[in-house]
């Protein structure tokens, strides 16, 4: 049975607190694990959350500020220490290659795993697998930053009643799916479109075209909301979003499940982020992220 869920490893922005570690997010997707923005302490948070190095297939870094990338050194070394049996691919802004190299080789260790480096230099598709296309879009932050999106290909959902009416049963159903037509019956006559799931990850940014492109039609959007709305000027000056801005973008994009995270340590009441998100017009499922939380993706449409 395939599992699609978000494992939240850390939710703090810039400065960790007693209850919030630096950033870290693992997406489990059909047996693959994609680790986003491993900040300082990610390796320990993985242990607490029951996430093993063997679970990692990709590492996706949005930008090279420390709260999003200082955990890279430990995670990469742990992958090698545990002799992960499969290749691991790393994506990050190409302009930060020197930062990635410094973190990868910050101390001595024995390399046992093939780590493929696939830096991001432009908007668009980065890689394709059988179950998703991974895309990146440029964001607006003082340093180069990219958000990521997984797009599952659309498929067809077979309709048993219509199949039975046309006498198509057993192995013939598979033949019809593969060939598109069987004994004069077309696939589209006995099935309906099943939209593929979409997952989007947006970290440090102002509102920009990249935010809207990534959020468009997302089943789950994980997005920073560093500031509350009353600190809008501060958010814009530092290249961040407020809760209302993030939720407003999600509402316009038709997001089904919104996960707000990356909270400034200046705020004591996380519930206020949720209240401002609702006030901005978001009516879908809403999660205010907490460390070590597991959030399942919504059921397919």
Backbone torsions as a table, in degrees:
resi	resn	phi	psi	omega
1	UNK	NA	129.2	-178.0
2	UNK	-75.3	145.1	178.1
3	UNK	-118.9	130.9	175.0
4	UNK	-130.4	107.9	-178.3
5	UNK	-152.8	156.6	174.8
6	UNK	-100.9	127.4	174.1
7	UNK	-107.0	114.9	-176.9
8	UNK	-87.6	117.8	-178.4
9	UNK	-97.4	-30.5	-179.7
10	UNK	-161.6	149.7	-170.6
11	UNK	-136.1	5.6	-176.3
12	UNK	-85.2	155.3	172.9
13	UNK	-109.4	128.8	174.8
14	UNK	63.4	-57.4	-176.4
15	UNK	-117.8	122.1	177.0
16	UNK	-70.7	160.8	176.7
17	UNK	-122.9	-177.5	178.6
18	UNK	-63.0	-26.6	-173.9
19	UNK	-113.6	-5.4	-177.7
20	UNK	-131.0	121.8	174.3
21	UNK	-81.6	165.7	169.3
22	UNK	-57.3	167.7	-174.2
23	UNK	-55.2	155.2	173.2
24	UNK	170.7	129.0	-176.4
25	UNK	-145.5	125.7	176.2
26	UNK	-109.5	126.0	172.9
27	UNK	-101.8	117.8	171.9
28	UNK	-90.0	125.9	-175.6
29	UNK	-142.2	100.1	175.2
30	UNK	50.9	50.5	175.6
31	UNK	87.3	-6.2	175.0
32	UNK	-106.4	154.1	177.4
33	UNK	-124.9	125.4	178.0
34	UNK	-114.1	118.0	-178.8
35	UNK	-97.7	121.8	-179.2
36	UNK	-107.0	132.9	170.3
37	UNK	48.6	66.7	179.0
38	UNK	-75.4	99.4	175.9
39	UNK	-79.8	-178.1	179.8
40	UNK	-57.4	135.7	179.1
41	UNK	88.7	2.8	-176.7
42	UNK	-61.8	-39.4	-177.7
43	UNK	-60.1	-40.8	178.4
44	UNK	-69.5	-39.3	178.4
45	UNK	-64.4	-35.5	175.4
46	UNK	-59.6	-43.2	178.8
47	UNK	-61.3	-44.7	-178.9
48	UNK	-66.3	-31.1	-177.7
49	UNK	-91.0	-1.2	-178.8
50	UNK	74.7	29.3	178.0
51	UNK	-102.9	123.1	-178.8
52	UNK	-97.8	158.1	175.2
53	UNK	-57.8	-32.9	179.3
54	UNK	-64.6	-17.5	-179.4
55	UNK	-78.0	-11.2	-171.8
56	UNK	-92.7	127.5	173.7
57	UNK	-115.6	-28.6	178.2
58	UNK	-139.2	151.1	170.2
59	UNK	-124.8	123.8	-177.3
60	UNK	-120.3	115.5	-179.3
61	UNK	-106.9	127.3	-179.7
62	UNK	-76.3	-40.4	-178.7
63	UNK	-165.0	168.9	-172.7
64	UNK	-104.6	56.4	159.7
65	UNK	-95.6	148.3	-168.4
66	UNK	-58.6	-36.7	-177.4
67	UNK	-70.7	-4.9	178.0
68	UNK	-114.8	-5.0	-171.9
69	UNK	-146.1	-11.1	-175.5
70	UNK	-67.4	-16.9	176.5
71	UNK	-80.6	-5.7	-178.3
72	UNK	-57.3	-43.1	-175.9
73	UNK	-58.1	-49.1	-178.8
74	UNK	-67.3	-40.4	-179.6
75	UNK	-64.6	-45.1	180.0
76	UNK	-63.3	-41.6	179.7
77	UNK	-67.9	-34.1	178.6
78	UNK	-68.1	-38.5	176.1
79	UNK	-56.6	-42.6	-179.5
80	UNK	-74.6	-39.5	178.5
81	UNK	-59.9	-40.8	-178.2
82	UNK	-84.9	0.9	177.8
83	UNK	50.7	54.7	177.8
84	UNK	-53.8	128.1	-170.5
85	UNK	-79.1	-6.3	-177.6
86	UNK	-119.3	157.6	176.5
87	UNK	-65.0	152.8	176.3
88	UNK	-124.2	135.6	-178.1
89	UNK	-110.4	135.8	179.1
90	UNK	-115.6	130.5	175.9
91	UNK	-117.1	141.4	-177.9
92	UNK	-169.0	161.0	179.8
93	UNK	-60.2	131.4	-177.7
94	UNK	-60.1	-31.0	-179.6
95	UNK	-66.2	-16.6	179.2
96	UNK	-100.8	23.1	-177.5
97	UNK	-54.9	-40.6	-178.1
98	UNK	-66.4	-32.6	176.0
99	UNK	-68.3	-43.1	179.4
100	UNK	-61.4	-44.2	-179.7
101	UNK	-61.6	-42.0	-179.8
102	UNK	-64.3	-41.6	179.7
103	UNK	-70.1	-40.4	-179.2
104	UNK	-63.6	-37.4	-176.4
105	UNK	-116.9	38.8	-177.6
106	UNK	-71.5	-26.6	175.1
107	UNK	-141.6	172.2	-178.9
108	UNK	-79.7	138.1	173.8
109	UNK	-163.2	166.2	-179.8
110	UNK	-94.0	123.5	178.5
111	UNK	-83.7	122.0	-179.4
112	UNK	-122.2	-8.1	-173.2
113	UNK	-122.1	141.4	176.2
114	UNK	-79.9	110.0	177.4
115	UNK	-103.3	111.4	-178.8
116	UNK	-89.7	127.7	179.4
117	UNK	-97.2	120.6	179.9
118	UNK	-127.2	76.1	-177.2
119	UNK	-64.5	155.5	-177.1
120	UNK	-103.1	128.5	-178.8
121	UNK	-127.1	-7.8	-177.7
122	UNK	-159.0	162.5	176.2
123	UNK	-65.5	148.6	172.9
124	UNK	127.8	-167.6	-175.7
125	UNK	-72.0	137.7	177.1
126	UNK	-103.7	-37.5	-176.7
127	UNK	-162.7	158.8	178.5
128	UNK	-130.6	137.4	171.9
129	UNK	-126.3	-178.1	179.8
130	UNK	-65.5	-25.3	-173.0
131	UNK	-114.4	-4.3	177.7
132	UNK	-164.9	160.0	166.8
133	UNK	-110.6	131.0	177.3
134	UNK	-98.7	125.1	-178.6
135	UNK	-121.1	160.5	175.1
136	UNK	-136.9	145.5	177.0
137	UNK	-136.6	140.4	-177.7
138	UNK	-67.5	138.6	176.9
139	UNK	-110.6	-177.6	-176.7
140	UNK	-119.1	102.4	-176.4
141	UNK	-147.4	159.6	-179.7
142	UNK	-57.3	-27.1	170.9
143	UNK	-114.5	159.5	-177.8
144	UNK	-59.2	130.6	-175.7
145	UNK	-142.2	141.8	177.8
146	UNK	-128.3	141.5	169.0
147	UNK	-97.3	163.4	-175.2
148	UNK	-125.0	151.9	177.3
149	UNK	-143.4	135.8	171.7
150	UNK	-102.2	131.3	-179.5
151	UNK	-122.7	113.1	173.4
152	UNK	-79.1	134.8	178.5
153	UNK	-61.0	144.6	173.6
154	UNK	-63.5	152.5	-179.5
155	UNK	-139.5	-175.5	178.1
156	UNK	-114.4	137.4	175.4
157	UNK	-101.9	118.4	-178.5
158	UNK	-72.2	141.4	-178.3
159	UNK	-109.1	104.5	-172.2
160	UNK	-55.7	-38.8	-178.7
161	UNK	-63.0	-43.2	179.5
162	UNK	-70.4	-34.4	175.8
163	UNK	-63.0	-44.3	-179.1
164	UNK	-64.2	-39.1	179.2
165	UNK	-58.9	-33.0	-177.0
166	UNK	-98.8	7.9	174.0
167	UNK	71.0	27.3	-179.9
168	UNK	-103.8	115.2	-176.9
169	UNK	-139.6	169.7	173.2
170	UNK	54.0	-136.7	-177.1
171	UNK	-60.7	-21.5	179.9
172	UNK	-64.6	-27.3	177.9
173	UNK	-63.1	-44.2	177.4
174	UNK	-63.8	-40.0	177.9
175	UNK	-61.6	-42.9	179.4
176	UNK	-62.8	-40.7	179.0
177	UNK	-63.5	-38.8	-177.5
178	UNK	-76.1	-40.4	-171.0
179	UNK	-97.1	-18.7	177.9
180	UNK	85.6	-15.2	178.4
181	UNK	-157.2	142.8	-179.6
182	UNK	-150.3	122.9	179.0
183	UNK	49.0	42.7	176.7
184	UNK	82.6	0.6	178.6
185	UNK	-101.0	123.7	178.3
186	UNK	-87.8	150.9	-179.3
187	UNK	-57.6	-41.5	-176.1
188	UNK	-69.9	-13.0	178.5
189	UNK	-80.2	-19.8	-175.1
190	UNK	-125.9	20.6	-179.3
191	UNK	-150.0	170.5	175.5
192	UNK	-133.8	158.2	-179.2
193	UNK	-68.5	132.7	173.7
194	UNK	-113.4	103.9	-178.0
195	UNK	-60.4	139.2	176.2
196	UNK	-70.1	151.3	178.7
197	UNK	-73.5	152.3	179.0
198	UNK	-130.1	132.4	176.6
199	UNK	-124.4	131.0	-178.8
200	UNK	-125.9	143.9	-178.0
201	UNK	-129.9	114.8	-175.6
202	UNK	-126.4	115.8	175.9
203	UNK	-110.1	-150.3	-161.7
204	UNK	-47.5	115.5	-176.8
205	UNK	-169.1	155.4	162.5
206	UNK	-84.6	170.7	170.8
207	UNK	-61.8	133.8	-177.7
208	UNK	-161.8	174.6	-180.0
209	UNK	-59.4	-36.1	-179.1
210	UNK	-62.5	-39.3	177.4
211	UNK	-59.2	-47.4	-177.0
212	UNK	-67.8	-38.0	179.3
213	UNK	-65.3	-41.3	-178.8
214	UNK	-69.5	-40.0	-175.3
215	UNK	-75.8	-19.9	-171.2
216	UNK	-53.0	113.4	175.8
217	UNK	67.0	19.5	-175.9
218	UNK	-70.2	136.3	171.5
219	UNK	-72.7	-36.1	173.0
220	UNK	-137.8	130.0	176.1
221	UNK	-119.4	117.4	172.6
222	UNK	-98.8	118.1	-170.4
223	UNK	-142.5	143.1	177.9
224	UNK	-69.6	142.1	169.3
225	UNK	-140.5	70.4	-172.5
226	UNK	-60.3	-36.8	-172.8
227	UNK	-120.2	157.8	168.8
228	UNK	-84.3	164.2	-170.7
229	UNK	-62.5	-29.7	-179.5
230	UNK	-67.9	-13.8	178.2
231	UNK	-108.0	34.6	-177.7
232	UNK	-57.3	-44.2	-179.1
233	UNK	-61.9	-40.5	177.9
234	UNK	-63.8	-41.3	178.3
235	UNK	-60.3	-47.5	-178.9
236	UNK	-64.5	-40.1	-179.5
237	UNK	-62.7	-34.2	-176.4
238	UNK	-100.8	3.4	177.0
239	UNK	75.9	45.9	-178.3
240	UNK	-132.8	176.1	178.2
241	UNK	-110.7	155.1	167.6
242	UNK	-96.2	168.7	178.6
243	UNK	-59.4	-43.2	-179.4
244	UNK	-66.3	-39.0	178.0
245	UNK	-63.8	-46.2	-179.5
246	UNK	-61.7	-45.4	-178.3
247	UNK	-69.9	-36.7	177.3
248	UNK	-63.0	-41.9	176.8
249	UNK	-62.9	-40.4	179.5
250	UNK	-64.9	-41.0	179.7
251	UNK	-63.0	-44.9	-179.2
252	UNK	-66.5	-28.7	-176.9
253	UNK	-87.2	-5.4	-179.5
254	UNK	74.5	30.9	179.6
255	UNK	-66.6	138.4	-179.3
256	UNK	-87.7	-42.7	-178.3
257	UNK	-131.2	118.4	-178.4
258	UNK	-103.9	126.9	176.3
259	UNK	-115.8	111.0	178.1
260	UNK	-90.9	139.4	-176.8
261	UNK	-157.4	-174.1	177.7
262	UNK	64.2	61.5	-173.2
263	UNK	-93.9	138.1	174.8
264	UNK	-66.6	143.2	-179.5
265	UNK	-69.9	-7.4	-178.5
266	UNK	-71.9	-15.4	-174.9
267	UNK	-104.7	133.2	-178.5
268	UNK	-96.3	-18.2	-175.0
269	UNK	-115.2	97.0	-179.3
270	UNK	-63.6	-21.5	179.4
271	UNK	-63.0	-24.2	-179.9
272	UNK	-66.0	-30.0	175.8
273	UNK	-62.5	-41.3	178.0
274	UNK	-66.1	-41.0	-179.7
275	UNK	-64.4	-40.5	179.4
276	UNK	-71.4	-32.0	176.5
277	UNK	-63.8	-42.4	178.7
278	UNK	-67.6	-38.9	179.6
279	UNK	-64.5	-25.9	179.2
280	UNK	-80.4	-3.5	174.4
281	UNK	103.8	7.4	178.6
282	UNK	-82.4	125.0	-175.6
283	UNK	-114.4	-2.4	-179.2
284	UNK	-79.5	-168.4	178.8
285	UNK	-68.9	136.6	-173.0
286	UNK	-130.9	130.9	176.1
287	UNK	-126.7	129.2	170.5
288	UNK	-94.8	109.0	-167.4
289	UNK	-64.5	141.1	172.7
290	UNK	-128.4	150.4	179.5
291	UNK	-57.4	139.1	175.8
292	UNK	71.4	13.1	176.0
293	UNK	-77.2	145.9	172.7
294	UNK	-114.7	127.0	-175.3
295	UNK	-125.1	109.6	178.6
296	UNK	-70.1	144.8	172.7
297	UNK	-65.9	150.1	177.4
298	UNK	-59.3	153.8	175.2
299	UNK	-61.1	152.4	179.6
300	UNK	-58.2	148.8	178.6
301	UNK	-64.7	NA	NA
